Amino acid sequence: MNVTIDKNSGYCFGVEFAIQMAEDEMENCEELYCLGDIVHNSMEVKRLYEKGLRIIDREQLKELRDTKVLIRAHGEPPETYKTALENNIELIDASCPVVLKLQNRVKHAFDADKPKGGQIVIYGQVGHAEVIGLAGQTGDEAIIVTTEEDLDKIDFTRPVTLFSQTTKSTKGFYHIKSLIEERLQQANQDSTAFNANDSICRQVSNREPQLTKFSVEHDVIIFVSGKKSSNGKALYSVCKQHNPNSYFVENEEELEKEWFANAESVGICGATSTPMWLMQQVADSIKKFDFETV
């Protein structure tokens, strides 16, 4: 049985950059605070914890003084920078450049649209770290939509500017876009009342066609990702759609030998938050199975 790891899987640039910054900083200190999980993968969080990375939340940040705190790739709202300034906290800013650029676009759109009665709508997951940072650029006035039902939050008699969380599905974004267009037409709004911005990271969206091809090339697909990963859920659905024999695991302990009973080829892939070492660990465990006892 051949076991192949997808060469296009693994960390995106933003996550890789944040982890490298954390590891570089920890070479000079015993402990480093990080605001939220540095990556949505519990195995990697555990590895970095053993090196001295300590995860805190925003309430804990308010209690800190005179220390260093890492901002992860997801970015942060303006309030975080304000708190850091007030508490003499040195921020090690590992925000992804793609996310920072999007934050700037959202802020400029909000400042321009608000006097005209416009609304900023963000296609994303409520409570997701990146979305919190994006909504913060609007003073939390942005409307967050995840499902069709969420569109009821929008006032379609007013202009709408749409953005997307960078890790959402391209297909999902364009579906929401078309639904908003329909609702605006029903409200007798002309085309100038809607400005849609496809702000999905291409490092993420390009993985969809790559995974489609990879999924059909193997009998069984093992998708490795943290359960908290929004990107992981989206990419796994691509695998499952094109190969019914696709399985989602967080680590090698969740593998079931029966999945591989009649397989000649197994593909291992993962999210933009999945480290390559973890996919290799999963591949090695599959190779050790004794299939004669299945």
C-alpha positions in Angstrom: 0.0 0.0 0.0 1.3 3.4 -1.0 1.0 6.3 1.5 1.5 9.8 0.1 1.6 13.1 1.9 0.1 16.0 -0.1 3.0 18.4 -0.9 0.6 21.3 -1.1 -0.7 20.8 2.5 0.8 22.2 5.6 1.3 25.7 7.0 0.4 28.8 5.0 2.9 31.6 5.1 1.1 33.5 7.9 1.0 30.6 10.3 4.6 29.6 9.5 5.8 33.2 10.1 4.0 33.4 13.5 5.4 30.1 14.7 8.9 31.1 13.6 8.6 34.4 15.4 7.5 32.6 18.6 10.3 30.1 18.5 12.9 32.8 17.8 11.7 34.9 20.7 11.6 31.8 23.1 15.3 31.2 22.4 15.9 34.3 24.6 13.3 33.8 27.3 11.8 31.0 29.4 8.2 32.0 28.8 6.3 33.9 26.1 2.7 34.9 26.3 0.5 34.4 23.2 -2.9 36.0 22.8 -5.1 33.0 21.9 -4.0 29.7 20.3 -1.1 30.4 18.0 -2.6 27.9 15.6 -5.8 25.9 15.6 -4.0 22.6 16.2 -3.8 21.2 19.7 -0.7 19.0 18.9 1.3 22.0 17.8 0.1 24.1 20.7 1.3 21.4 23.0 4.7 21.2 21.3 5.1 25.0 21.7 3.9 24.9 25.3 6.7 22.6 26.1 9.1 25.2 24.7 7.6 28.0 26.9 4.6 29.5 25.0 1.8 30.3 27.3 -1.7 31.0 25.9 -3.7 33.8 27.4 -7.1 35.4 26.6 -8.1 39.1 26.3 -9.2 39.3 29.9 -5.8 38.0 31.1 -4.1 40.5 28.8 -5.7 43.3 30.8 -4.0 42.0 34.0 -0.5 41.9 32.5 2.1 44.6 32.9 5.6 45.2 31.6 6.0 42.0 29.6 5.9 40.7 26.0 2.9 39.3 24.2 2.8 37.6 20.8 -0.1 38.5 18.4 -0.8 35.5 16.2 -1.4 35.4 12.5 -5.2 36.0 12.9 -4.7 39.7 13.8 -6.3 41.7 16.6 -8.8 44.6 17.0 -7.6 48.1 17.9 -8.6 47.6 21.5 -5.7 45.1 22.0 -3.1 47.6 20.9 -4.7 50.2 23.2 -4.5 47.8 26.2 -0.9 47.0 25.4 0.0 50.7 25.3 -1.7 51.4 28.6 -0.1 48.4 30.3 3.4 48.8 28.9 3.2 45.5 27.0 5.6 45.0 24.2 3.7 43.4 21.3 5.5 40.9 19.0 3.1 41.3 16.1 3.0 38.2 13.9 -0.3 39.2 12.2 -0.5 37.8 8.7 0.2 40.5 6.1 -2.9 39.4 4.2 -5.0 39.9 7.3 -3.5 43.3 8.1 -4.2 44.5 4.6 -7.8 43.3 4.9 -8.2 45.0 8.2 -7.1 48.3 6.6 -9.6 47.8 3.7 -12.4 47.1 6.1 -11.6 50.2 8.2 -11.4 52.5 5.1 -14.7 51.1 3.7 -16.4 51.6 7.1 -15.2 55.2 7.4 -16.4 55.9 3.9 -19.7 54.1 4.0 -21.0 55.1 7.5 -21.8 58.7 6.6 -23.9 57.4 3.6 -25.8 54.9 5.8 -23.9 51.9 4.4 -23.3 48.6 6.2 -20.2 46.5 6.4 -21.0 42.8 6.1 -18.3 40.1 6.8 -18.8 36.5 5.6 -17.2 34.6 8.4 -17.5 32.6 11.6 -18.8 34.5 14.7 -16.2 34.5 17.4 -13.4 33.5 15.1 -10.2 35.4 16.0 -9.7 36.9 12.6 -13.4 38.0 12.4 -13.1 39.7 15.8 -10.1 41.6 14.5 -12.0 42.6 11.3 -15.1 43.7 13.2 -13.0 45.7 15.5 -12.1 48.0 12.6 -15.7 49.0 12.5 -16.2 49.5 16.3 -18.0 46.1 16.2 -20.7 47.5 13.9 -20.0 45.1 11.1 -22.7 42.4 10.5 -21.3 38.9 10.6 -23.0 36.3 8.3 -22.2 32.6 8.2 -25.5 31.1 6.9 -28.4 32.2 4.7 -30.5 32.8 7.8 -27.9 35.4 9.0 -28.8 37.6 6.0 -31.9 38.7 7.9 -29.6 40.9 10.0 -28.9 43.1 7.0 -31.1 46.1 6.1 -31.5 45.8 2.4 -32.9 49.3 2.0 -29.3 50.5 2.7 -26.0 50.0 0.8 -23.9 47.0 1.6 -20.2 46.4 1.4 -19.2 42.7 1.7 -15.9 41.2 2.7 -14.9 37.7 3.6 -12.8 36.1 6.4 -9.6 35.1 4.5 -10.0 31.4 5.2 -13.6 30.9 4.2 -14.7 28.8 1.2 -14.7 30.6 -2.2 -17.8 28.8 -3.2 -19.6 29.8 0.0 -18.6 33.4 -0.4 -20.0 33.7 -3.9 -23.2 31.9 -2.8 -23.7 34.5 -0.1 -22.8 37.3 -2.6 -25.5 36.1 -5.0 -28.1 35.9 -2.2 -27.4 39.5 -1.1 -27.7 40.7 -4.7 -31.1 39.1 -5.0 -32.3 40.6 -1.8 -31.1 44.1 -2.8 -32.9 43.7 -6.2 -36.1 42.8 -4.3 -35.7 45.9 -2.2 -35.4 47.9 -5.5 -31.8 48.9 -4.9 -29.6 49.5 -8.0 -26.2 47.9 -8.5 -24.3 50.8 -6.9 -25.8 49.8 -3.5 -23.6 46.7 -3.4 -19.8 46.4 -3.3 -18.6 42.8 -3.0 -14.9 42.1 -2.1 -13.5 38.6 -2.5 -10.9 38.9 0.3 -10.2 35.1 0.6 -6.5 34.4 0.8 -5.4 32.7 -2.5 -3.0 30.5 -0.6 -6.1 29.0 1.0 -8.5 29.1 -2.0 -5.9 27.6 -4.3 -5.9 24.5 -2.1 -9.4 23.6 -3.0 -8.7 22.6 -6.7 -5.4 21.0 -5.5 -7.2 18.9 -2.9 -9.9 18.0 -5.5 -7.2 16.5 -7.7 -5.4 14.8 -4.8 -8.6 13.3 -3.4 -9.5 11.4 -6.5 -6.0 10.0 -6.9 -6.2 7.9 -3.8 -8.5 5.1 -2.5 -8.6 6.6 1.0 -7.9 10.2 2.2 -6.9 11.0 5.7 -7.4 14.7 6.5 -5.3 15.9 9.5 -6.5 19.0 11.2 -7.4 20.5 14.6 -11.1 20.4 15.3 -11.1 24.2 15.9 -9.8 25.0 12.4 -12.3 26.8 10.2 -10.0 26.3 7.3 -9.7 22.6 8.2 -13.5 22.0 8.1 -13.8 23.8 4.7 -11.0 21.8 3.1 -12.1 18.5 4.5 -15.5 19.0 3.0 -13.7 19.3 -0.4 -12.1 15.9 0.2 -15.3 14.3 1.3 -17.2 15.6 -1.7 -14.8 14.1 -4.2 -13.8 10.9 -2.2 -16.4 9.4 0.1 -13.6 7.4 1.8 -12.2 10.6 3.4 -11.7 10.7 7.2 -11.0 13.6 9.5 -8.4 13.0 12.3 -6.6 15.2 14.8 -3.7 12.8 15.2 -2.6 9.2 14.6 -4.5 8.0 17.7 -7.8 8.5 15.9 -6.9 6.2 13.0 -9.0 3.1 12.5 -7.4 0.2 10.8 -10.6 -0.9 9.1 -10.5 2.3 6.9 -7.6 0.9 4.9 -8.6 -2.8 4.6 -9.0 -2.7 0.8 -6.9 0.3 0.0 -3.9 0.3 -2.4 -3.3 4.0 -2.1 -3.7 6.4 0.8 -3.4 10.2 0.7 -2.5 12.3 3.7 -3.4 16.0 3.6 -4.3 18.8 6.0 -5.3 22.4 6.7 -3.2 25.5 6.6 -2.8 25.1 10.3 -1.6 21.5 10.1 2.2 21.0 10.6 4.0 18.7 8.2 5.6 16.8 11.1 2.1 15.7 12.3 1.0 14.5 8.8 4.3 12.5 8.7 3.5 11.0 12.1 0.0 9.9 10.8 1.6 8.4 7.6 4.2 6.5 9.7 1.4 5.1 11.9 -0.6 3.8 8.9 2.5 2.1 7.5 2.9 0.2 10.8 -0.6 -1.4 10.7 -0.8 -5.1 10.4 -3.6 -5.5 7.8 -3.5 -9.3 8.0 -5.5 -9.0 11.2 -8.2 -6.7 9.9 
